[in-house]
Amino acid sequence: MKKQILIAGALTISVLAFGQKREVRKAERAVDDNDYVEAISQLKEAEASLASADSDIKAQYYLVKAEAYAGSAGDDLSKMKMASEAYQKAVEMNAGNDYDERMAAVQKNLRAALVNSAIKDQNAQKFKMAADKLYNSYMVSKKDTSDLYFAAGNAINAKDYKTAMEYYQTLMDIGYTGVSKEFVATSKESGEVKTFGSKSERDLMVKSGEFIKPEEKMTDSRKGEILRNMTLIYIENGEDEKAAEVMATARKENPDDISLMQAEANMAYKMGDKKKYSQLMENIAKTAPDNPETFFNLGVSNAEIGEKEKAIKYYEKAIELKPDYTEALINIAVIKLSREKGIIEEMNNLGTSSADNAKYEKLKEKRQEMYRDVLPYLEKAKEQRPDGVEVIRTLMNIYSQLGQDAKYKDLKTQLAELEGK
């Protein structure tokens, strides 16, 4: 009796296995016909009893599932994820042993679909979606580690710092640097250096005579940027000790990396060490003397620690490098006008004696000189930003104090128009 039961059980398993195989084959034929709806329907039928299937059927099932969902995904992240997960399961089941060409095709097509769709999302500022797609692309082909790097960047743009940190840590663990070989040549016509996708493509264009000077160059390492971003995430999360530890490692490995020097300065600024920030920024200014942003930031930090004259000097340098730097013009005016408070207090503390009256007149003239000194900065800022309400109000007050009534009335009319009055 027991023997009969065992035979019956074996027959049941055999029938189930045959059913699964038939459904998977039907799904396979549907994929060949681009009928992905039918393919997915057949796969769902097979899925119910997949646990009891042998490894060969499972490998085939996951491969077909990857093909079906990849073929029907479009820009649908959920289907892309299902295709990605199915492909990974097929890899685990060693599907490449029997279906190497199909596995390679799925990997290539799925990764291309994920990356292209992620680029669309990135351009539309759907950064979370782009990060997810790029991460799945990395999971499909872990040789393409740059996908994970760009996924982390999109996660940062989405303010998903936890995910970005996880991706960056993985990149550090696998020793990612992003350094790659580029094949370049110079256009005969324009003199522009162009990068080609491969050596053969570059050589072909050189052979055609359109390009000359074929060269091979190595791209810059991205490790410094990754460490910098990890530091900034730690600071954002209030983990200052971890931030300092990562920054120390980063600076040791890349002592001349300007982006890291800037990150260390930013870290000092966020931690409230304005003095250290200014020192670091001065070092950066020596390394990058043509960057107006560096000098503007030096102006801000020096103003905050009370070094007003140094701040003005740095703002002036920023304007020299970038004449339309409106914020620098305004900040110089703000520093110069900050002296007004002391002048007014001194005037208010004077008595009514003839000596005090004489001193009052001198202070009054000093105040007028301050206004005349500030005017060129604010007038230039007004030219560059004609709808700047606060600049207009400040200018109106100065014109009034200097007795320039016509200019005052003109600005009053402009302000009324801007405020819809």
TORROPA-132160 format. One record per residue (C-alpha): chain; z, x, y. Coordinates in Angstrom, 3 decimals, decimal comma. Example, Ala and Ser with C-alpha at 12.3 -4.5 7.8 and 13.67 -1.06 7.14 Angstrom:
<unit:A	up:7,800	east:12,300	north:-4,500>;
<unit:A	up:7,140	east:13,670	north:-1,060>;
This chain:
<unit:A	up:0,000	east:0,000	north:0,000>;
<unit:A	up:0,909	east:2,808	north:2,425>;
<unit:A	up:-2,406	east:4,501	north:1,622>;
<unit:A	up:-4,361	east:1,374	north:2,565>;
<unit:A	up:-2,501	east:1,099	north:5,881>;
<unit:A	up:-3,280	east:4,724	north:6,731>;
<unit:A	up:-6,989	east:4,190	north:5,993>;
<unit:A	up:-7,020	east:1,083	north:8,170>;
<unit:A	up:-5,373	east:3,039	north:10,978>;
<unit:A	up:-7,928	east:5,791	north:10,684>;
<unit:A	up:-10,749	east:3,244	north:10,847>;
<unit:A	up:-9,252	east:1,743	north:14,019>;
<unit:A	up:-9,100	east:5,166	north:15,708>;
<unit:A	up:-12,684	east:5,879	north:14,672>;
<unit:A	up:-13,906	east:2,564	north:16,097>;
<unit:A	up:-12,064	east:3,180	north:19,369>;
<unit:A	up:-13,536	east:6,663	north:19,661>;
<unit:A	up:-17,017	east:5,320	north:18,999>;
<unit:A	up:-16,510	east:2,645	north:21,688>;
<unit:A	up:-15,394	east:5,214	north:24,257>;
<unit:A	up:-18,350	east:7,450	north:23,502>;
<unit:A	up:-20,790	east:4,551	north:23,821>;
<unit:A	up:-19,368	east:3,512	north:27,193>;
<unit:A	up:-19,428	east:7,079	north:28,506>;
<unit:A	up:-23,047	east:7,443	north:27,403>;
<unit:A	up:-23,942	east:4,178	north:29,118>;
<unit:A	up:-22,268	east:5,478	north:32,290>;
<unit:A	up:-24,213	east:8,730	north:31,906>;
<unit:A	up:-27,528	east:6,856	north:31,685>;
<unit:A	up:-26,575	east:4,768	north:34,726>;
<unit:A	up:-25,878	east:7,957	north:36,716>;
<unit:A	up:-29,322	east:9,270	north:35,699>;
<unit:A	up:-30,776	east:6,036	north:37,130>;
<unit:A	up:-28,640	east:6,363	north:40,300>;
<unit:A	up:-26,945	east:3,077	north:39,362>;
<unit:A	up:-23,467	east:4,230	north:40,302>;
<unit:A	up:-21,946	east:0,744	north:40,332>;
<unit:A	up:-22,861	east:0,271	north:36,665>;
<unit:A	up:-21,722	east:3,809	north:35,850>;
<unit:A	up:-18,293	east:3,233	north:37,394>;
<unit:A	up:-18,007	east:-0,112	north:35,580>;
<unit:A	up:-18,682	east:1,550	north:32,204>;
<unit:A	up:-16,227	east:4,333	north:32,983>;
<unit:A	up:-13,507	east:1,797	north:33,713>;
<unit:A	up:-14,160	east:0,236	north:30,322>;
<unit:A	up:-13,752	east:3,618	north:28,650>;
<unit:A	up:-10,666	east:4,525	north:30,703>;
<unit:A	up:-8,477	east:1,889	north:29,053>;
<unit:A	up:-8,373	east:3,823	north:25,773>;
<unit:A	up:-9,064	east:7,333	north:27,053>;
<unit:A	up:-5,649	east:8,656	north:26,039>;
<unit:A	up:-6,587	east:8,437	north:22,355>;
<unit:A	up:-10,018	east:10,094	north:22,797>;
<unit:A	up:-10,734	east:13,619	north:21,618>;
<unit:A	up:-11,122	east:16,480	north:24,105>;
<unit:A	up:-14,933	east:16,488	north:23,977>;
<unit:A	up:-15,167	east:12,841	north:24,990>;
<unit:A	up:-12,573	east:13,363	north:27,718>;
<unit:A	up:-14,522	east:16,325	north:29,107>;
<unit:A	up:-17,721	east:14,277	north:29,136>;
<unit:A	up:-15,899	east:11,286	north:30,683>;
<unit:A	up:-14,499	east:13,294	north:33,608>;
<unit:A	up:-17,837	east:14,996	north:34,249>;
<unit:A	up:-19,676	east:11,664	north:34,388>;
<unit:A	up:-16,904	east:10,223	north:36,575>;
<unit:A	up:-17,275	east:13,131	north:38,983>;
<unit:A	up:-21,051	east:12,600	north:39,080>;
<unit:A	up:-20,736	east:8,840	north:39,604>;
<unit:A	up:-18,180	east:8,979	north:42,417>;
<unit:A	up:-19,848	east:11,935	north:44,106>;
<unit:A	up:-23,201	east:10,145	north:44,000>;
<unit:A	up:-21,818	east:6,938	north:45,512>;
<unit:A	up:-19,284	east:8,406	north:47,964>;
<unit:A	up:-21,280	east:8,796	north:51,168>;
<unit:A	up:-18,510	east:9,532	north:53,714>;
<unit:A	up:-15,874	east:7,556	north:51,789>;
<unit:A	up:-12,866	east:9,889	north:51,424>;
<unit:A	up:-11,267	east:7,899	north:48,607>;
<unit:A	up:-14,398	east:8,209	north:46,433>;
<unit:A	up:-14,762	east:11,872	north:47,339>;
<unit:A	up:-11,174	east:12,458	north:46,246>;
<unit:A	up:-11,795	east:10,648	north:42,960>;
<unit:A	up:-14,889	east:12,795	north:42,386>;
<unit:A	up:-12,930	east:15,934	north:43,246>;
<unit:A	up:-10,032	east:15,041	north:40,957>;
<unit:A	up:-12,410	east:14,111	north:38,120>;
<unit:A	up:-14,259	east:17,416	north:38,500>;
<unit:A	up:-10,976	east:19,332	north:38,359>;
<unit:A	up:-10,002	east:17,432	north:35,178>;
<unit:A	up:-13,420	east:18,251	north:33,677>;
<unit:A	up:-12,758	east:21,925	north:34,424>;
<unit:A	up:-9,371	east:21,654	north:32,690>;
<unit:A	up:-11,085	east:20,066	north:29,672>;
<unit:A	up:-13,576	east:22,991	north:29,557>;
<unit:A	up:-16,556	east:20,755	north:30,263>;
<unit:A	up:-18,396	east:23,830	north:31,506>;
<unit:A	up:-18,724	east:25,056	north:27,920>;
<unit:A	up:-21,144	east:22,245	north:27,012>;
<unit:A	up:-22,341	east:21,079	north:30,444>;
<unit:A	up:-22,487	east:24,244	north:32,527>;
<unit:A	up:-25,599	east:23,290	north:34,553>;
<unit:A	up:-24,308	east:19,790	north:35,317>;
<unit:A	up:-20,866	east:21,116	north:36,243>;
<unit:A	up:-22,442	east:23,643	north:38,617>;
<unit:A	up:-24,593	east:20,905	north:40,181>;
<unit:A	up:-21,602	east:18,597	north:40,680>;
<unit:A	up:-19,590	east:21,401	north:42,253>;
<unit:A	up:-22,402	east:22,328	north:44,646>;
<unit:A	up:-23,311	east:18,758	north:45,628>;
<unit:A	up:-19,726	east:17,557	north:45,969>;
<unit:A	up:-18,675	east:20,507	north:48,086>;
<unit:A	up:-21,741	east:20,068	north:50,337>;
<unit:A	up:-20,951	east:16,366	north:50,757>;
<unit:A	up:-17,291	east:17,057	north:51,562>;
<unit:A	up:-18,044	east:19,816	north:54,086>;
<unit:A	up:-20,850	east:17,920	north:55,838>;
<unit:A	up:-18,717	east:14,797	north:56,062>;
<unit:A	up:-15,779	east:16,844	north:57,361>;
<unit:A	up:-17,992	east:18,271	north:60,114>;
<unit:A	up:-18,864	east:14,719	north:61,200>;
<unit:A	up:-15,166	east:13,807	north:61,249>;
<unit:A	up:-14,294	east:16,938	north:63,168>;
<unit:A	up:-16,946	east:16,188	north:65,797>;
<unit:A	up:-15,560	east:12,651	north:66,072>;
<unit:A	up:-12,028	east:14,137	north:66,437>;
<unit:A	up:-10,912	east:12,549	north:63,148>;
<unit:A	up:-9,042	east:15,733	north:62,334>;
<unit:A	up:-6,759	east:14,372	north:59,580>;
<unit:A	up:-9,761	east:13,058	north:57,665>;
<unit:A	up:-11,634	east:16,343	north:58,144>;
<unit:A	up:-8,630	east:18,324	north:56,885>;
<unit:A	up:-8,380	east:16,169	north:53,734>;
<unit:A	up:-12,074	east:16,561	north:52,948>;
<unit:A	up:-12,050	east:20,315	north:53,470>;
<unit:A	up:-8,950	east:20,663	north:51,290>;
<unit:A	up:-10,700	east:18,732	north:48,506>;
<unit:A	up:-13,741	east:20,961	north:48,929>;
<unit:A	up:-11,467	east:23,977	north:48,444>;
<unit:A	up:-9,994	east:22,387	north:45,298>;
<unit:A	up:-13,498	east:21,872	north:43,909>;
<unit:A	up:-14,466	east:25,505	north:44,514>;
<unit:A	up:-11,526	east:27,808	north:45,110>;
<unit:A	up:-13,936	east:30,680	north:45,662>;
<unit:A	up:-14,745	east:29,074	north:49,018>;
<unit:A	up:-11,380	east:29,921	north:50,570>;
<unit:A	up:-12,705	east:29,415	north:54,105>;
<unit:A	up:-12,646	east:25,665	north:53,400>;
<unit:A	up:-8,842	east:25,866	north:53,202>;
<unit:A	up:-8,722	east:27,911	north:56,417>;
<unit:A	up:-10,743	east:25,258	north:58,288>;
<unit:A	up:-8,664	east:22,516	north:56,648>;
<unit:A	up:-5,543	east:24,117	north:58,149>;
<unit:A	up:-7,182	east:24,258	north:61,572>;
<unit:A	up:-8,007	east:20,558	north:61,435>;
<unit:A	up:-4,469	east:19,770	north:60,276>;
<unit:A	up:-3,166	east:21,555	north:63,390>;
<unit:A	up:-5,524	east:19,526	north:65,586>;
<unit:A	up:-4,157	east:16,405	north:63,878>;
<unit:A	up:-0,619	east:17,678	north:64,670>;
<unit:A	up:0,106	east:17,625	north:60,933>;
<unit:A	up:1,979	east:20,928	north:61,101>;
<unit:A	up:3,645	east:20,564	north:57,688>;
<unit:A	up:0,271	east:20,364	north:55,941>;
<unit:A	up:-1,178	east:23,153	north:58,077>;
<unit:A	up:1,741	east:25,416	north:57,152>;
<unit:A	up:1,256	east:24,684	north:53,436>;
<unit:A	up:-2,422	east:25,596	north:53,678>;
<unit:A	up:-1,719	east:28,760	north:55,689>;
<unit:A	up:0,951	east:29,855	north:53,214>;
<unit:A	up:-1,527	east:29,407	north:50,347>;
<unit:A	up:-4,051	east:31,526	north:52,242>;
<unit:A	up:-1,453	east:34,254	north:52,741>;
<unit:A	up:-0,428	east:34,094	north:49,073>;
<unit:A	up:-4,012	east:34,615	north:47,868>;
<unit:A	up:-4,590	east:37,462	north:50,340>;
<unit:A	up:-7,192	east:35,645	north:52,442>;
<unit:A	up:-8,545	east:37,532	north:55,456>;
<unit:A	up:-11,825	east:35,749	north:56,156>;
<unit:A	up:-13,605	east:39,087	north:56,437>;
<unit:A	up:-17,209	east:38,761	north:55,296>;
<unit:A	up:-20,479	east:40,657	north:55,524>;
<unit:A	up:-23,064	east:39,401	north:58,017>;
<unit:A	up:-26,759	east:40,219	north:57,933>;
<unit:A	up:-28,137	east:40,553	north:61,445>;
<unit:A	up:-31,334	east:41,576	north:63,198>;
<unit:A	up:-32,609	east:41,657	north:66,770>;
<unit:A	up:-35,327	east:39,319	north:68,036>;
<unit:A	up:-38,324	east:41,294	north:69,295>;
<unit:A	up:-39,099	east:38,663	north:71,905>;
<unit:A	up:-35,669	east:37,882	north:73,389>;
<unit:A	up:-33,569	east:40,881	north:72,365>;
<unit:A	up:-30,967	east:38,477	north:70,993>;
<unit:A	up:-29,036	east:39,481	north:67,886>;
<unit:A	up:-29,214	east:36,776	north:65,221>;
<unit:A	up:-27,104	east:36,308	north:62,082>;
<unit:A	up:-28,920	east:35,213	north:58,909>;
<unit:A	up:-27,585	east:33,350	north:55,895>;
<unit:A	up:-28,496	east:36,075	north:53,438>;
<unit:A	up:-29,924	east:39,573	north:53,190>;
<unit:A	up:-33,180	east:38,284	north:51,734>;
<unit:A	up:-33,651	east:35,833	north:54,620>;
<unit:A	up:-32,958	east:38,589	north:57,154>;
<unit:A	up:-35,306	east:41,022	north:55,426>;
<unit:A	up:-38,049	east:38,393	north:55,310>;
<unit:A	up:-37,834	east:37,846	north:59,067>;
<unit:A	up:-37,881	east:41,603	north:59,692>;
<unit:A	up:-40,926	east:41,901	north:57,449>;
<unit:A	up:-42,668	east:39,166	north:59,446>;
<unit:A	up:-42,397	east:41,369	north:62,533>;
<unit:A	up:-40,395	east:38,835	north:64,568>;
<unit:A	up:-37,144	east:40,791	north:64,181>;
<unit:A	up:-36,191	east:44,469	north:64,275>;
<unit:A	up:-33,067	east:46,611	north:63,767>;
<unit:A	up:-31,702	east:45,075	north:60,553>;
<unit:A	up:-27,954	east:45,712	north:60,268>;
<unit:A	up:-24,948	east:44,705	north:58,216>;
<unit:A	up:-21,686	east:43,919	north:60,000>;
<unit:A	up:-18,222	east:42,905	north:58,843>;
<unit:A	up:-16,625	east:39,941	north:60,601>;
<unit:A	up:-13,160	east:40,193	north:62,149>;
<unit:A	up:-10,103	east:39,401	north:60,045>;
<unit:A	up:-8,554	east:35,953	north:60,486>;
<unit:A	up:-5,171	east:37,081	north:59,212>;
<unit:A	up:-3,815	east:37,695	north:62,704>;
<unit:A	up:-4,772	east:34,192	north:63,803>;
<unit:A	up:-3,168	east:32,656	north:60,705>;
<unit:A	up:0,100	east:34,526	north:61,282>;
<unit:A	up:0,005	east:33,556	north:64,956>;
<unit:A	up:-0,442	east:29,867	north:64,108>;
<unit:A	up:2,325	east:30,035	north:61,499>;
<unit:A	up:4,602	east:31,527	north:64,163>;
<unit:A	up:3,785	east:28,776	north:66,644>;
<unit:A	up:4,418	east:26,086	north:64,006>;
<unit:A	up:7,829	east:27,602	north:63,242>;
<unit:A	up:8,611	east:27,590	north:66,975>;
<unit:A	up:7,451	east:23,972	north:67,252>;
<unit:A	up:9,820	east:23,090	north:64,395>;
<unit:A	up:12,702	east:24,983	north:66,026>;
<unit:A	up:12,730	east:27,643	north:63,271>;
<unit:A	up:12,976	east:30,594	north:65,665>;
<unit:A	up:14,217	east:33,133	north:63,091>;
<unit:A	up:11,281	east:32,474	north:60,772>;
<unit:A	up:8,941	east:32,628	north:63,760>;
<unit:A	up:10,303	east:36,031	north:64,783>;
<unit:A	up:10,044	east:37,314	north:61,192>;
<unit:A	up:6,402	east:36,250	north:60,806>;
<unit:A	up:5,520	east:37,592	north:64,258>;
<unit:A	up:7,076	east:40,979	north:63,458>;
<unit:A	up:4,907	east:41,193	north:60,317>;
<unit:A	up:1,828	east:40,117	north:62,208>;
<unit:A	up:2,293	east:42,594	north:65,056>;
<unit:A	up:2,982	east:45,444	north:62,629>;
<unit:A	up:-0,252	east:44,776	north:60,780>;
<unit:A	up:-2,312	east:44,141	north:63,932>;
<unit:A	up:-0,724	east:46,032	north:66,856>;
<unit:A	up:-3,857	east:45,795	north:69,042>;
<unit:A	up:-4,704	east:42,155	north:68,328>;
<unit:A	up:-4,759	east:40,413	north:71,725>;
<unit:A	up:-4,384	east:36,945	north:70,177>;
<unit:A	up:-1,180	east:38,106	north:68,464>;
<unit:A	up:0,103	east:39,698	north:71,669>;
<unit:A	up:-0,520	east:36,359	north:73,374>;
<unit:A	up:1,276	east:34,523	north:70,554>;
<unit:A	up:4,290	east:36,813	north:70,858>;
<unit:A	up:4,323	east:36,178	north:74,601>;
<unit:A	up:4,106	east:32,426	north:73,979>;
<unit:A	up:7,005	east:32,716	north:71,545>;
<unit:A	up:9,115	east:34,522	north:74,152>;
<unit:A	up:8,219	east:31,853	north:76,722>;
<unit:A	up:9,123	east:28,954	north:74,425>;
<unit:A	up:12,403	east:30,650	north:73,546>;
<unit:A	up:13,196	east:30,857	north:77,266>;
<unit:A	up:12,872	east:34,644	north:77,573>;
<unit:A	up:10,689	east:34,627	north:80,698>;
<unit:A	up:11,291	east:38,310	north:81,424>;
<unit:A	up:10,010	east:39,412	north:78,019>;
<unit:A	up:7,106	east:36,993	north:78,407>;
<unit:A	up:6,073	east:38,650	north:81,684>;
<unit:A	up:6,336	east:42,137	north:80,175>;
<unit:A	up:4,160	east:41,158	north:77,224>;
<unit:A	up:1,637	east:39,430	north:79,467>;
<unit:A	up:1,391	east:42,549	north:81,650>;
<unit:A	up:0,464	east:44,514	north:78,519>;
<unit:A	up:-2,165	east:41,895	north:77,708>;
<unit:A	up:-3,514	east:42,107	north:81,256>;
<unit:A	up:-4,061	east:45,852	north:80,806>;
<unit:A	up:-5,926	east:45,185	north:77,547>;
<unit:A	up:-7,945	east:42,230	north:78,873>;
<unit:A	up:-8,304	east:42,834	north:82,632>;
<unit:A	up:-11,099	east:40,288	north:83,064>;
<unit:A	up:-9,265	east:37,210	north:81,759>;
<unit:A	up:-8,220	east:34,872	north:84,621>;
<unit:A	up:-5,980	east:32,803	north:82,304>;
<unit:A	up:-3,825	east:35,861	north:81,599>;
<unit:A	up:-3,197	east:36,471	north:85,300>;
<unit:A	up:-2,565	east:32,769	north:85,949>;
<unit:A	up:0,062	east:32,697	north:83,201>;
<unit:A	up:1,630	east:35,837	north:84,652>;
<unit:A	up:1,831	east:34,021	north:87,969>;
<unit:A	up:3,607	east:31,067	north:86,352>;
<unit:A	up:6,165	east:33,194	north:84,482>;
<unit:A	up:6,943	east:35,413	north:87,480>;
<unit:A	up:7,401	east:32,381	north:89,713>;
<unit:A	up:9,845	east:30,922	north:87,202>;
<unit:A	up:12,011	east:34,058	north:87,178>;
<unit:A	up:11,992	east:34,239	north:90,981>;
<unit:A	up:9,430	east:37,034	north:91,381>;
<unit:A	up:7,434	east:35,051	north:93,926>;
<unit:A	up:5,515	east:37,905	north:95,536>;
<unit:A	up:4,418	east:39,197	north:92,133>;
<unit:A	up:3,444	east:35,640	north:91,183>;
<unit:A	up:1,213	east:35,346	north:94,265>;
<unit:A	up:-0,393	east:38,688	north:93,431>;
<unit:A	up:-1,244	east:37,488	north:89,917>;
<unit:A	up:-2,559	east:34,141	north:91,166>;
<unit:A	up:-4,763	east:35,988	north:93,666>;
<unit:A	up:-6,140	east:38,111	north:90,821>;
<unit:A	up:-6,884	east:34,964	north:88,793>;
<unit:A	up:-8,803	east:33,536	north:91,769>;
<unit:A	up:-10,678	east:36,808	north:92,223>;
<unit:A	up:-11,872	east:36,512	north:88,606>;
<unit:A	up:-12,411	east:32,753	north:88,797>;
<unit:A	up:-13,033	east:31,525	north:92,383>;
<unit:A	up:-12,819	east:27,842	north:91,403>;
<unit:A	up:-9,351	east:28,211	north:89,841>;
<unit:A	up:-7,853	east:25,196	north:91,634>;
<unit:A	up:-4,460	east:25,371	north:89,913>;
<unit:A	up:-3,972	east:28,968	north:91,087>;
<unit:A	up:-4,803	east:27,964	north:94,692>;
<unit:A	up:-2,305	east:25,097	north:94,553>;
<unit:A	up:0,414	east:27,254	north:92,995>;
<unit:A	up:0,068	east:29,873	north:95,740>;
<unit:A	up:0,454	east:27,100	north:98,321>;
<unit:A	up:3,537	east:25,778	north:96,508>;
<unit:A	up:5,200	east:29,220	north:96,545>;
<unit:A	up:4,431	east:29,783	north:100,225>;
<unit:A	up:5,647	east:26,288	north:101,171>;
<unit:A	up:8,897	east:26,840	north:99,238>;
<unit:A	up:9,990	east:29,068	north:102,124>;
<unit:A	up:10,081	east:26,036	north:104,402>;
<unit:A	up:13,435	east:24,873	north:103,064>;
<unit:A	up:15,211	east:28,050	north:104,175>;
<unit:A	up:13,603	east:27,904	north:107,634>;
<unit:A	up:14,628	east:24,271	north:108,163>;
<unit:A	up:18,203	east:24,930	north:107,013>;
<unit:A	up:18,444	east:27,827	north:109,452>;
<unit:A	up:17,075	east:25,669	north:112,265>;
<unit:A	up:19,533	east:22,862	north:111,509>;
<unit:A	up:22,506	east:25,244	north:111,581>;
<unit:A	up:21,781	east:26,454	north:115,117>;
<unit:A	up:23,830	east:25,395	north:118,104>;
<unit:A	up:22,704	east:24,405	north:121,586>;
<unit:A	up:23,179	east:27,693	north:123,424>;
<unit:A	up:20,224	east:29,365	north:125,149>;
<unit:A	up:20,281	east:32,103	north:122,477>;
<unit:A	up:20,205	east:29,483	north:119,719>;
<unit:A	up:17,410	east:27,610	north:121,476>;
<unit:A	up:15,368	east:30,824	north:121,673>;
<unit:A	up:16,003	east:31,472	north:117,992>;
<unit:A	up:15,029	east:27,862	north:117,236>;
<unit:A	up:11,640	east:28,382	north:118,928>;
<unit:A	up:11,070	east:31,553	north:116,907>;
<unit:A	up:11,870	east:29,733	north:113,668>;
<unit:A	up:9,603	east:26,888	north:114,699>;
<unit:A	up:6,755	east:29,369	north:115,232>;
<unit:A	up:7,569	east:30,997	north:111,900>;
<unit:A	up:7,230	east:27,595	north:110,247>;
<unit:A	up:3,895	east:27,012	north:112,003>;
<unit:A	up:2,653	east:30,428	north:110,823>;
<unit:A	up:3,615	east:29,468	north:107,274>;
<unit:A	up:1,553	east:26,266	north:107,573>;
<unit:A	up:-1,450	east:28,183	north:108,931>;
<unit:A	up:-1,101	east:30,679	north:106,074>;
<unit:A	up:-1,114	east:27,905	north:103,459>;
<unit:A	up:-4,039	east:25,911	north:104,905>;
<unit:A	up:-6,948	east:27,999	north:103,463>;
<unit:A	up:-5,590	east:27,629	north:99,925>;
<unit:A	up:-5,103	east:23,889	north:100,140>;
<unit:A	up:-8,389	east:23,279	north:101,936>;
<unit:A	up:-10,242	east:25,211	north:99,245>;
<unit:A	up:-8,360	east:23,275	north:96,542>;
<unit:A	up:-9,374	east:20,038	north:98,289>;
<unit:A	up:-13,039	east:21,131	north:98,232>;
<unit:A	up:-12,848	east:21,810	north:94,512>;
<unit:A	up:-10,839	east:18,670	north:93,716>;
<unit:A	up:-11,707	east:16,038	north:96,367>;
<unit:A	up:-9,770	east:13,286	north:94,575>;
<unit:A	up:-6,505	east:15,269	north:94,382>;
<unit:A	up:-4,091	east:12,828	north:96,020>;
<unit:A	up:-1,098	east:15,206	north:96,195>;
<unit:A	up:-3,179	east:17,958	north:97,786>;
<unit:A	up:-4,468	east:15,473	north:100,383>;
<unit:A	up:-0,946	east:14,270	north:101,208>;
<unit:A	up:0,304	east:17,852	north:101,642>;
<unit:A	up:-2,669	east:18,694	north:103,865>;
<unit:A	up:-2,053	east:15,570	north:105,965>;
<unit:A	up:1,536	east:16,650	north:106,555>;
<unit:A	up:0,452	east:20,159	north:107,579>;
<unit:A	up:-2,282	east:18,872	north:109,913>;
<unit:A	up:0,301	east:16,574	north:111,505>;
<unit:A	up:2,756	east:19,467	north:112,009>;
<unit:A	up:0,020	east:21,661	north:113,503>;
<unit:A	up:-1,216	east:18,906	north:115,812>;
<unit:A	up:-4,656	east:18,704	north:114,171>;
<unit:A	up:-4,888	east:14,935	north:114,627>;
<unit:A	up:-8,609	east:14,490	north:113,883>;
<unit:A	up:-8,294	east:16,176	north:110,481>;
<unit:A	up:-5,134	east:14,168	north:109,784>;
<unit:A	up:-6,912	east:10,850	north:110,506>;
<unit:A	up:-9,936	east:11,837	north:108,402>;
<unit:A	up:-7,713	east:12,574	north:105,395>;
<unit:A	up:-5,735	east:9,398	north:105,946>;
<unit:A	up:-8,997	east:7,401	north:105,624>;
<unit:A	up:-9,960	east:9,332	north:102,470>;
<unit:A	up:-6,533	east:8,728	north:100,925>;
<unit:A	up:-6,736	east:5,003	north:101,636>;
<unit:A	up:-10,130	east:4,855	north:99,877>;
<unit:A	up:-8,810	east:6,760	north:96,866>;
<unit:A	up:-5,781	east:4,487	north:96,571>;
<unit:A	up:-7,907	east:1,366	north:97,049>;
<unit:A	up:-6,256	east:0,307	north:100,276>;
